[in-house]
C-alpha cells in the first residue's frame, strides 16, 4: 500500500497540489486497504506531498486499527464533523484537489465552507489512472474471482431447464458464488431469456424459461474486494439458423478484437474496428454499448473500450471484451471475456468455452 500512496504523492507534485481529498470508497481501499464500502462517507483520506491522514468516524475504529499506522489516523469523536477535522489538517495547504465524480455538491459545499480561502480543484481520474495498472497481488485476486465465476457458470448451465424462472437462476448465482468463497456478486447478475435478451442490462423476472429460447448469462464474482465479469449466451434446445448466424458474427468480432488488444494500441480504435466488423454484416446498428471496460476494485473502471476511450493499452491492465447484438422483439446475445495485458498481448482470464452451446 505504501507504494500506491507514494505514486499518488508523486502525482500531487507533478500537478503542483498541496494536498488531495480522497472520498471514493474504492480509491480509499486501493490506497490503504481499509474496507469502507458500507461506510456512508464515513471516511476521508487526506494525502499530502509527504504524508497522509485517514480521517474517520470513531465508529469505524475496529476495522482500521492495525491496518495502517496509528500516526496516519484521525478518529473523529461523536458529534464532530469530518470536514472540520479536514480543515485543521489542511490549514497550511493552498491548493487542494478533490474527486469530481465522487464528491456530492452538498458535501462539496461543506468542504468549501470549512476550507474557506483555499483553492479547491476538481480532478476526474487522478487515482483511477494509477489503478489501471494492476500489481501481482491484484491480478491474483482477480484470477480467483474469475475462476469462481467460470465455475458458477458451469453450474448455472446445468440448472437451465424449461420451466425454471430467470429469478431462480439469478438467486442460484449468488448462492453458488458465496459457497465457493466469494463475498458475493460484482454486480446484479443478468439472466435474460428469449426476447428479454434484447435488453443488455435486463433485471430479471419470474418468467419461466422455455425450450427454443436463448439465455444471456452475465455474471461476476467479487473476491476480497476484486471483481470478475463473464457473459455467455446459451440456447435451450436446438438453436435456430438466425441465432447460429448472429452467434458466429459476435464470436468473430470478439476474437478479432482480442487479437487487436495489444500494448500500445488504442482502446477507442479497437472499439471502432469492432463496429466496422459488425457493419460488414449489416449488424452495426444492433451493437448498442461499449466493447469493454476495465475491471478491478470497481466492476467498471479504466481503460474504457468505447468512443470515450483514451490512452493506450499497457501491461497489467485488466479489462473485458464483450461485443453483443440485440434485436428488439427477438432477443440478443453477448460474449464477454475477462483479460489481462501480459507481455504486450491479451491473455484470457475467463476459461469458459465459447463454442455455441445448446442445452
C-alpha positions in Angstrom: 0.0 0.0 0.0 2.9 2.4 0.7 4.0 2.2 -2.9 0.5 3.3 -4.0 0.5 6.3 -1.7 4.0 7.2 -2.9 2.7 7.1 -6.5 -0.2 9.4 -5.6 2.2 11.8 -3.8 4.3 12.0 -7.0 1.2 12.9 -8.9 0.5 15.7 -6.4 3.9 17.1 -7.0 3.5 16.8 -10.8 0.2 18.7 -10.6 1.6 21.2 -8.1 -1.1 20.3 -5.5 -0.5 20.8 -1.8 -3.0 18.1 -0.9 -5.7 15.8 -2.3 -9.0 14.8 -0.7 -9.9 11.2 -1.5 -13.6 10.4 -0.8 -14.2 7.4 -3.1 -14.5 4.2 -1.1 -12.8 2.3 -3.9 -9.8 4.7 -4.0 -9.5 4.7 -0.2 -9.4 0.9 -0.2 -6.8 0.9 -3.1 -4.5 3.3 -1.2 -4.9 2.0 2.4 -6.5 -1.5 2.3 -9.4 -0.2 4.5 -12.7 -1.6 3.6 -15.2 1.3 3.7 -17.7 0.3 1.0 -20.5 0.4 3.5 -19.4 3.5 5.4 -21.8 6.0 4.0 -19.0 8.5 3.5 -17.6 8.0 7.0 -14.0 8.2 5.7 -11.8 10.9 4.2 -8.2 10.3 3.1 -6.1 13.5 3.1 -2.9 12.9 1.0 -0.1 15.5 1.1 3.1 15.5 -0.8 5.0 13.8 2.0 2.3 12.4 4.4 -1.3 11.3 4.6 -4.1 11.1 7.2 -7.2 8.9 7.2 -10.0 10.8 8.9 -12.8 8.6 10.1 -15.7 8.4 12.4 -14.8 6.7 15.7 -17.5 4.1 14.8 -15.1 2.5 12.3 -12.1 2.2 14.6 -12.2 -1.6 14.8 -11.6 -2.0 11.1 -8.8 0.5 11.0 -6.7 -0.4 14.0 -3.7 -2.5 12.9 -4.2 -1.9 9.1 -2.4 1.4 8.8 -0.1 3.1 11.4 -1.9 5.0 14.1 0.0 8.1 13.3 -1.8 8.2 10.0 -5.3 8.0 11.5 -7.6 10.7 12.9 -10.7 9.4 14.7 -13.5 12.0 14.8 -15.4 11.8 18.1 -19.2 11.5 18.0 -20.9 14.8 17.3 -18.0 16.4 15.5 -17.6 16.7 11.7 -15.0 15.2 9.4 -15.0 18.4 7.3 -13.9 20.3 10.5 -11.0 18.0 11.1 -10.1 18.2 7.4 -9.9 22.0 7.7 -7.5 21.7 10.6 -5.2 19.2 8.8 -5.2 21.3 5.6 -4.7 24.7 7.2 -1.3 25.1 5.6 -2.4 23.8 2.2 -3.1 26.3 -0.6 -4.2 24.2 -3.5 -6.3 21.1 -2.7 -7.6 18.6 -5.3 -10.8 16.6 -4.9 -12.6 13.8 -6.7 -15.1 15.5 -9.2 -17.2 12.4 -9.7 -17.4 11.2 -6.2 -18.0 14.3 -4.1 -21.6 15.4 -4.0 -22.5 19.1 -4.3 -23.8 19.1 -0.7 -20.6 17.7 0.7 -18.6 20.0 -1.6 -20.3 22.9 0.0 -19.4 21.7 3.4 -15.7 21.4 2.5 -15.7 24.7 0.7 -17.0 26.4 3.8 -14.6 24.6 6.1 -11.7 25.3 3.8 -12.5 28.9 3.1 -9.7 30.7 1.4 -8.2 27.5 -0.1 -8.3 26.7 -3.8 -10.3 23.6 -4.4 -9.6 21.9 -7.8 -11.7 19.1 -9.2 -9.9 16.0 -10.8 -11.7 13.3 -12.8 -9.3 10.3 -12.6 -6.1 11.1 -10.8 -6.2 7.9 -8.7 -8.2 5.9 -11.3 -5.3 6.3 -13.7 -3.0 4.7 -11.2 -5.4 1.9 -10.6 -5.4 0.9 -14.3 -2.1 -0.9 -13.9 -2.6 -3.8 -11.5 0.1 -5.3 -9.3 0.7 -9.0 -8.9 -1.4 -9.3 -5.8 -4.4 -7.6 -7.5 -4.1 -9.8 -10.6 -4.0 -12.9 -8.4 -7.2 -11.8 -6.6 -9.0 -11.1 -9.9 -7.9 -14.5 -11.2 -9.5 -16.1 -8.2 -12.7 -14.1 -8.8 -12.6 -15.2 -12.5 -12.2 -18.9 -11.5 -15.2 -18.7 -9.2 -17.2 -17.0 -12.0 -16.3 -19.8 -14.5 -17.3 -22.5 -12.0 -20.6 -20.7 -11.3 -21.5 -20.5 -15.0 -20.8 -24.3 -15.4 -23.4 -25.0 -12.6 -25.9 -22.5 -13.9 -25.8 -24.1 -17.4 -26.7 -27.4 -15.7 -29.7 -25.8 -13.9 -31.0 -24.0 -17.0 -34.1 -26.2 -18.0 -37.5 -25.5 -19.4 -39.8 -24.3 -16.6 -37.2 -22.7 -14.3 -37.5 -18.9 -13.9 -35.0 -16.2 -14.6 -35.0 -15.2 -10.9 -34.4 -18.7 -9.8 -31.2 -18.9 -11.8 -30.3 -15.4 -10.6 -30.7 -16.4 -6.9 -28.6 -19.5 -7.6 -25.7 -17.4 -9.0 -25.4 -15.6 -5.6 -25.6 -18.8 -3.6 -23.1 -20.7 -5.7 -20.6 -17.9 -5.7 -20.7 -17.4 -1.9 -20.5 -21.1 -1.3 -17.2 -21.1 -3.3 -15.7 -18.3 -1.2 -16.8 -15.1 -2.9 -18.1 -12.1 -0.9 -21.0 -12.1 -3.4 -21.5 -10.8 -6.9 -19.6 -8.0 -8.6 -22.9 -6.7 -9.9 -26.6 -7.7 -10.1 -26.5 -10.9 -12.1 -28.2 -10.8 -15.5 -30.3 -13.8 -16.6 -32.2 -12.8 -19.7 -34.2 -15.4 -21.7 -35.9 -15.1 -25.0 -37.0 -11.6 -26.0 -35.6 -10.3 -22.7 -32.1 -10.8 -24.1 -32.5 -7.7 -26.2 -32.1 -5.6 -23.1 -28.3 -5.6 -22.2 -28.9 -4.8 -18.6 -32.1 -6.7 -18.0 -33.1 -7.0 -14.4 -34.9 -10.4 -14.4 -38.4 -11.6 -13.7 -40.4 -14.7 -12.7 -40.8 -15.5 -16.4 -40.3 -19.2 -17.0 -37.6 -20.1 -19.5 -38.9 -22.1 -22.4 -37.4 -24.6 -24.8 -36.3 -22.8 -28.0 -35.0 -19.7 -26.2 -31.6 -18.1 -25.8 -30.4 -17.2 -22.3 -27.9 -14.4 -21.8 -26.0 -15.1 -18.6 -23.8 -12.1 -17.4 -22.2 -12.8 -14.0 -19.2 -11.9 -11.9 -17.8 -12.9 -8.5 -16.4 -10.4 -6.1 -13.5 -11.9 -4.1 -11.7 -9.9 -1.4 -13.0 -6.7 -3.0 -11.8 -7.5 -6.5 -14.3 -8.3 -9.3 -14.7 -10.5 -12.3 -17.0 -10.4 -15.3 -18.2 -13.1 -17.7 -21.0 -13.3 -20.3 -22.1 -16.4 -22.2 -25.3 -16.9 -24.2 -26.7 -20.4 -24.3 -29.6 -21.9 -26.3 -32.2 -24.1 -24.7 -32.9 -26.8 -27.3 -31.8 -26.7 -30.9 -30.5 -23.3 -32.0 -32.3 -21.5 -34.8 -30.4 -20.6 -38.0 -30.7 -16.9 -37.1 -29.2 -17.5 -33.7 -26.3 -19.5 -35.2 -25.6 -16.8 -37.8 -25.6 -14.0 -35.2 -23.6 -16.0 -32.7 -20.9 -16.6 -35.3 -20.8 -12.9 -36.1 -20.4 -11.9 -32.4 -17.8 -14.6 -31.8 -15.8 -13.5 -34.9 -16.0 -9.8 -33.8 -14.8 -10.7 -30.3 -11.9 -12.9 -31.5 -10.8 -10.1 -33.9 -10.9 -7.5 -31.1 -9.0 -9.7 -28.7 -6.2 -10.0 -31.3 -6.1 -6.2 -31.7 -5.8 -5.5 -28.0 -2.0 -5.1 -27.6 0.3 -2.9 -25.6 0.3 0.5 -27.4 -3.0 0.0 -29.2 -5.8 2.5 -28.5 -8.9 1.1 -26.8 -11.1 3.5 -28.8 -9.6 2.2 -32.1 -10.3 -1.4 -31.2 -13.9 -0.4 -30.4 -14.3 1.3 -33.8 -12.9 -1.7 -35.6 -15.5 -3.9 -33.8 -18.2 -1.6 -35.1 -16.7 -1.9 -38.6 -16.8 -5.7 -38.4 -20.5 -5.7 -37.4 -21.2 -3.2 -40.2 -19.7 -5.7 -42.7 -22.7 -7.9 -41.9 -25.3 -5.1 -41.7 -25.5 -5.5 -37.9 -23.7 -2.5 -36.5 -27.0 -0.7 -35.5 -27.7 -3.7 -33.2 -24.5 -3.2 -31.2 -25.6 -0.7 -28.6 -22.8 -0.4 -26.0 -19.1 -0.1 -25.5 -16.8 -3.0 -26.4 -15.4 -3.4 -22.9 -14.2 -1.8 -19.7 -11.5 -2.1 -17.0 -12.2 -4.4 -14.0 -10.7 -4.3 -10.6 -12.0 -2.9 -7.3 -14.9 -1.5 -9.4 -16.6 -3.5 -12.0 -16.4 -0.6 -14.4 -13.1 1.3 -14.4 -10.4 2.3 -16.8 -9.5 1.5 -19.5 -12.6 2.3 -21.5 -13.1 0.4 -24.8 -15.6 2.9 -26.3 -15.9 6.1 -28.2 -14.8 7.8 -25.0 -11.7 5.7 -24.6 -8.4 7.5 -24.1 -4.7 6.4 -23.8 -3.3 3.1 -24.9 -3.2 -0.5 -23.6 -0.4 -1.2 -21.2 0.9 -4.3 -19.5 -1.0 -5.4 -16.4 -4.2 -3.7 -17.4 -7.3 -5.9 -16.7 -10.3 -5.4 -18.9 -13.3 -7.1 -20.7 -14.0 -7.5 -24.4 -17.8 -8.0 -24.8 -19.4 -7.5 -28.2 -23.1 -8.2 -28.5 -26.1 -7.9 -30.8 -29.6 -7.0 -29.6 -32.7 -7.4 -31.8 -35.9 -6.0 -30.2 -38.7 -8.5 -30.2 -36.4 -11.4 -30.9 -33.6 -11.3 -28.2 -29.9 -10.8 -28.0 -26.6 -12.4 -27.4 -23.3 -11.4 -25.9 -19.9 -13.0 -25.5 -17.6 -11.5 -22.8 -14.2 -12.5 -21.5 -12.1 -11.0 -18.8 -8.5 -10.3 -19.9 -5.1 -9.2 -18.7 -2.5 -7.5 -20.8 0.7 -9.6 -20.4 3.9 -9.2 -22.3 2.2 -6.9 -24.7 -0.6 -9.3 -25.6 -4.1 -10.2 -24.3 -4.3 -13.2 -22.1 -7.7 -14.6 -21.2 -8.6 -14.9 -17.5 -12.0 -16.4 -18.4 -11.7 -20.1 -19.1 -15.4 -20.9 -20.0 -15.5 -22.3 -23.6 -17.1 -20.0 -26.3 -18.4 -22.6 -28.7 -22.1 -22.4 -29.4 -23.8 -24.1 -26.5 -27.1 -25.9 -26.9 -28.7 -27.5 -23.8 
